[in-house]
């Protein structure tokens, strides 16, 4: 009897290590999936901007910024507007990007590049309106006050055929990939748990047959019973890991979606050997 208990514990330990390895594999694949999804979104944004569909391109870049908090996507929004002659919208995006210099998220060269794009957009706006671009700083000769002349009457601004761009409304697709992956992995976990139940019932059936039917015991049936039992424990371990990882992925996706709405999310937390939850959100 004691040998049988030790054997079961060893099988449980092996199943636990297998489940842990499987969980880490799922997390790694989820990270790879998210990176591939971001690359696909970046390509879609560039294509939309180059095709003239700036509204779609800016919307995709908004989702990417909300997912990653990387201000580079704000700069790319400005470039998308600039490429499609939406200079006022481009200036607004570049100015928003420059604000991140005070937060230490962009360096001096990035700030200078954004300021140069703002100057270029203002110059192009002035050319469209038929007004000469004023010099950035007025200079005065030493000992003389700068002479002032009446400003020239500006020409009537040229009418733009296209309608003003509406602010890009963030969609609620942020985190959808993580939520889908969570549901898929969780469903696989449920299937694995169900398989474990079936295998365990099969092992119990063989055991009952050996005990209740005279002459039914044989080495082959005992081997089958042990195999069913081993596979059942593995299925339990893998199923539990999949359900846990699926729930975690779904919660991460839900948090990303809540961030687009300035909401809050309940996230699991592990510290000091204790499990708990942390309420997070943005306002």
C-alpha positions in Angstrom: 0.0 0.0 0.0 2.8 2.4 0.9 4.5 1.8 -2.5 1.3 2.6 -4.3 0.9 5.9 -2.4 4.5 6.9 -3.2 3.8 6.1 -6.8 0.7 8.2 -6.9 2.6 11.2 -5.3 5.3 10.9 -7.9 2.8 10.8 -10.7 1.1 13.9 -9.2 4.5 15.7 -9.0 5.3 14.8 -12.6 1.8 16.0 -13.7 2.4 19.3 -11.8 5.7 20.0 -13.5 4.1 19.2 -16.8 1.2 21.5 -16.2 3.6 24.3 -15.1 5.7 23.9 -18.2 2.6 23.9 -20.4 1.4 27.1 -18.6 4.6 28.9 -19.3 4.5 27.7 -22.9 1.0 29.2 -23.2 2.1 32.5 -21.7 5.1 32.7 -24.1 2.8 31.9 -27.1 0.4 34.7 -25.9 3.3 37.2 -25.8 4.4 36.1 -29.3 0.8 36.4 -30.5 0.5 40.0 -29.1 3.8 41.1 -30.7 2.7 39.6 -34.1 -0.7 41.3 -33.7 1.0 44.7 -33.1 3.2 44.3 -36.1 0.2 43.5 -38.3 -1.6 46.6 -36.9 1.4 48.8 -37.6 1.5 47.6 -41.2 -2.2 48.2 -41.6 -1.8 51.7 -40.2 1.0 52.5 -42.6 -0.9 51.2 -45.6 -4.0 53.1 -44.7 -2.1 56.4 -44.3 -0.3 55.8 -47.6 -3.6 55.0 -49.3 -5.1 58.3 -48.1 -7.4 56.7 -45.5 -6.0 58.7 -42.7 -9.1 58.2 -40.5 -8.5 54.4 -40.4 -4.7 54.8 -40.0 -5.1 57.2 -37.1 -7.7 54.9 -35.4 -5.4 51.9 -35.6 -2.5 54.0 -34.1 -4.9 55.0 -31.3 -5.5 51.4 -30.4 -1.8 50.6 -30.5 -1.0 53.6 -28.2 -3.7 52.5 -25.7 -2.3 48.9 -25.8 1.3 49.9 -25.3 1.4 53.5 -24.0 4.2 54.1 -26.5 4.1 57.9 -27.5 5.8 56.9 -30.8 2.3 56.0 -32.1 1.2 59.6 -31.4 4.1 60.9 -33.5 3.0 58.5 -36.2 -0.5 59.9 -36.1 1.0 63.3 -36.8 2.9 61.9 -39.8 -0.3 60.2 -41.1 -2.1 63.5 -41.0 0.8 65.4 -42.5 1.1 62.9 -45.4 -2.6 63.5 -46.1 -2.4 67.3 -45.9 -4.3 67.5 -42.6 -1.7 70.0 -41.3 -3.7 71.4 -38.4 -4.5 67.9 -37.1 -0.8 67.0 -37.6 0.3 70.0 -35.5 -2.0 68.9 -32.7 -0.6 65.4 -32.7 3.0 66.6 -32.7 2.3 69.0 -29.9 0.8 66.2 -27.9 3.9 64.1 -28.6 6.2 66.9 -27.4 4.4 66.9 -24.0 5.9 63.5 -23.3 9.4 65.0 -23.3 8.6 66.5 -19.8 7.7 63.0 -18.7 11.0 61.6 -19.8 9.5 59.2 -22.3 11.1 60.8 -25.4 14.6 62.2 -25.8 15.8 65.6 -27.1 16.3 64.5 -30.7 12.7 63.2 -30.9 11.4 66.5 -29.5 13.5 68.5 -32.1 12.1 66.2 -34.9 8.5 66.9 -33.8 9.2 70.6 -33.6 10.6 70.6 -37.1 7.4 68.8 -38.4 5.3 71.5 -36.7 7.3 74.2 -38.4 6.9 72.5 -41.8 3.1 72.1 -41.3 2.7 75.7 -40.4 4.7 76.8 -43.4 2.5 74.6 -45.7 -0.7 76.0 -44.0 0.6 79.6 -44.7 1.3 78.7 -48.4 -2.2 77.3 -48.7 -3.7 80.5 -47.3 -1.5 82.7 -49.5 0.3 84.3 -46.6 4.1 84.6 -46.3 5.5 82.7 -43.4 6.7 85.2 -40.7 10.2 84.8 -39.4 10.5 82.9 -36.1 12.1 85.9 -34.2 12.0 89.6 -34.9 15.5 91.1 -34.9 16.4 94.8 -34.2 19.6 96.6 -35.1 21.7 97.7 -32.2 20.5 101.1 -30.8 17.5 101.3 -33.1 13.9 100.4 -32.4 12.5 98.0 -34.9 10.4 99.7 -37.5 6.8 98.5 -37.7 4.8 98.6 -40.9 1.2 97.8 -41.3 0.6 94.2 -41.9 -0.4 93.2 -45.4 -4.0 92.3 -46.0 -4.1 88.6 -46.1 -5.6 86.9 -49.1 -8.8 85.0 -48.7 -7.9 81.4 -47.6 -8.3 78.8 -50.2 -11.3 76.6 -49.7 -10.4 73.0 -49.0 -12.6 70.5 -50.7 -12.4 67.8 -48.1 -14.4 68.1 -44.8 -12.5 68.6 -41.5 -11.2 65.5 -39.9 -13.2 64.4 -36.9 -11.2 63.3 -33.8 -10.4 59.7 -34.0 -12.7 57.8 -31.6 -10.9 55.0 -29.9 -12.5 51.7 -30.6 -13.1 48.9 -28.1 -11.0 46.3 -29.9 -8.1 46.8 -27.6 -7.3 43.6 -25.8 -9.6 41.6 -28.0 -6.7 39.3 -29.0 -5.9 38.5 -25.4 -9.6 37.9 -24.6 -9.9 35.6 -27.6 -6.8 33.7 -26.6 -8.0 33.4 -23.0 -11.3 31.9 -24.1 -9.6 29.5 -26.4 -7.1 28.3 -23.8 -9.8 28.1 -21.2 -11.9 25.9 -23.5 -9.0 23.6 -24.1 -8.6 23.4 -20.3 -12.3 22.4 -19.9 -11.8 19.7 -22.6 -8.7 18.4 -20.8 -10.5 18.3 -17.5 -13.4 16.4 -19.1 -10.9 13.9 -20.6 -9.4 13.4 -17.2 -12.8 12.6 -15.7 -13.4 10.1 -18.5 -10.0 8.4 -18.0 -10.5 8.3 -14.3 -13.9 6.6 -14.7 -12.3 4.1 -17.1 -9.5 3.3 -14.5 -12.1 2.8 -11.8 -14.2 0.6 -14.1 -11.1 -1.7 -14.7 -10.3 -1.7 -10.9 -13.9 -2.7 -10.0 -13.9 -5.4 -12.6 -10.7 -6.9 -11.2 -12.1 -6.9 -7.7 -15.6 -8.1 -8.3 -15.3 -10.6 -11.2 -13.5 -13.8 -10.2 -10.5 -14.5 -12.5 -10.7 -11.1 -14.1 -7.4 -9.9 -12.8 -4.5 -10.0 -15.3 -1.2 -8.1 -15.7 -2.5 -6.5 -19.0 -5.6 -5.2 -17.3 -3.6 -3.9 -14.4 -1.2 -2.1 -16.8 -4.2 -0.6 -18.6 -5.7 0.6 -15.3 -2.4 2.3 -14.3 -2.1 3.9 -17.8 -5.7 5.3 -17.5 -4.9 6.6 -14.0 -1.6 8.3 -15.1 -3.2 9.9 -18.2 -6.1 11.1 -16.0 -3.7 13.0 -13.6 -1.9 14.5 -16.6 -5.2 15.7 -18.1 -6.2 17.1 -14.7 -3.0 19.1 -14.4 -3.0 20.4 -18.0 -6.7 21.2 -17.8 -6.3 23.2 -14.5 -3.3 25.0 -16.0 -5.2 25.9 -19.2 -8.2 27.2 -17.3 -5.9 29.3 -15.0 -3.9 30.7 -17.9 -7.1 31.3 -20.0 -8.6 33.3 -17.1 -5.4 35.3 -16.7 -5.3 36.2 -20.5 -9.0 37.1 -20.5 -8.5 39.4 -17.5 -5.5 41.1 -19.1 -7.6 41.6 -22.3 -10.4 43.0 -20.2 -8.0 45.4 -18.5 -6.7 46.6 -21.8 -10.3 47.2 -23.0 -11.2 49.0 -19.8 -8.2 51.3 -20.3 -9.7 52.6 -23.5 -12.7 53.8 -21.5 -10.9 55.1 -18.5 -12.4 52.3 -16.4 -11.1 50.1 -13.7 -10.2 46.4 -13.7 -9.7 43.7 -11.1 -6.4 41.9 -11.6 -5.0 38.8 -9.8 -1.9 39.3 -7.6 0.5 36.9 -5.9 2.8 38.1 -3.1 4.4 36.4 -0.1 2.8 33.1 -0.8 -0.7 34.6 -0.8 -3.2 35.1 -3.6 -5.3 38.2 -3.9 -6.6 40.8 -6.3 -5.7 44.4 -7.2 -8.1 47.0 -8.4 -6.5 49.1 -11.2 -7.7 51.7 -13.6 -7.3 55.1 -15.2 -9.3 58.3 -14.7 
